[in-house]
Amino acid sequence: MTVTSGMVIIGAGECGARAAFALRENGYEGLVTLIGAEKHLPYERPPLSKDIMVCEDHPVARTIAAQEYFDEKAIQFIAETTVTHIDRRAKQLAFADGQSLPYEKLLLATGAIPRTLPLAAESRHCAYLRSFDDALTIRARFRPGARIVIVGGGFIGLELAASARKRGAEVTVLETQARVLMRGVPEEIAETIAARHRQEGVQLRCGIGISAIRDSGASATIGLANGETIHADLVIIGIGAVPVTALAEAAGLETGNGIFVNEYLQTSDPDIFAAGDCCIFPLALYGGRRVRLEAWRNAQEQGTLAARNMLGFAEPHLSVPWFWSDQYELGLQVAGLPDEGTLTIRRDLGDGAFILFHLAADGRLVAASGIGPGNAVARDIRLAEMLIARSACPAATQLAAPDVKLKSLLAA
């Protein structure tokens, strides 16, 4: 490995790769090193639970850029490498193979990993989804008639349920909470998605816990808290994710539910930044409320912003949170933070599509949640996002009326 100091990024996912290219786009000419734990070039993760699972051809990872582009931009990509220690005083990284690498500025883009279920630790028939290799393993088990049990009714669990049904598997989703999508999705939208899954034959079991998972030969037996048992050829655990913070913690950086950063994505060490799923950051639009987002666009935006701030631009994070999910023919999008709202206004768009606008007590639009076939809600959610960014206070009657164009409210 080279010993020349430069910009170093730990984590070769969406955020890390985007940051590496952004350093070049913003004029940095020094050494850029991107370090990844996997053997693959950086790739898109959203397709893992969807397209990779159901494509007819042999699945391949959707790379963010070809090796030739990394070479063209003089970005040194180091695969299958683990950083074991950050020496902040010497500004140097230590690797598992004994080598080291100095840095000028460091970006931690270590992402998040699936939350583990202790009950599943001893089973050979349990799986988690994080990587492309994980996706291939799970996909191979999605066969007609296969009994698939998914523990967790969040986005990943439900996207995998939809994919498994498309491949002909029998699917049961177990969720301990009273409904699916409890975090960040209003009940009306969650029920729309739940109804669509039931229509496809997915068994949704909410409000029920698991007491045991044990192997029974070629399958697993799941004991439920009510005394029932369920048999599965594969159990997928999708109970959330935890940020990868061990390196930051060992280095003495401030951490909690993620690596703490300021509005510039700078950690408690001014030469170390953190971005993407691993960091917890303040949102100015919501009074500095700290959040950690597991979202594709957030990873892109923060990768770019972190790169610019590593170069001294000192630009604050101002983006409105946004995420999406595709399940069957339905497209779900949420802009902002729905739990900041005290009043919800519904706008029906036709063909079953609708948007919920969430207003704060002072009348500000703080979030918009929508669902409908394909991209039916995409344009209005984008316009709502712009209104949220402006701290607009649109009238509830205008938000509810489909004939009032949201674009006209931007000019108000």
URUR-V507119 format. One record per helix or strand of 3 or more residues. SS is the DSSP state (H for helix, E for strand). FROM is the first residue (numbers start at 1). TO is the last residue. If there is no record, write none. Layout:
BEGIN
<<SS	FROM	TO> <SS	FROM	TO>>
END
This chain:
BEGIN
<<E	7	10> <H	14	25> <E	32	35> <H	46	49> <H	51	54> <H	67	72> <E	75	78> <E	83	87> <E	92	95> <E	100	102> <E	105	108> <E	112	114> <H	118	120> <H	132	139> <E	147	151> <H	155	166> <E	170	175> <H	187	199> <E	203	206> <E	210	216> <E	219	224> <E	229	232> <E	234	237> <E	241	243> <H	246	250> <E	272	274> <H	276	278> <E	279	283> <H	284	286> <E	289	291> <H	296	310> <E	322	327> <E	330	336> <H	338	340> <E	343	350> <E	353	359> <E	365	373> <H	378	389> <H	396	400> <H	406	410>>
END
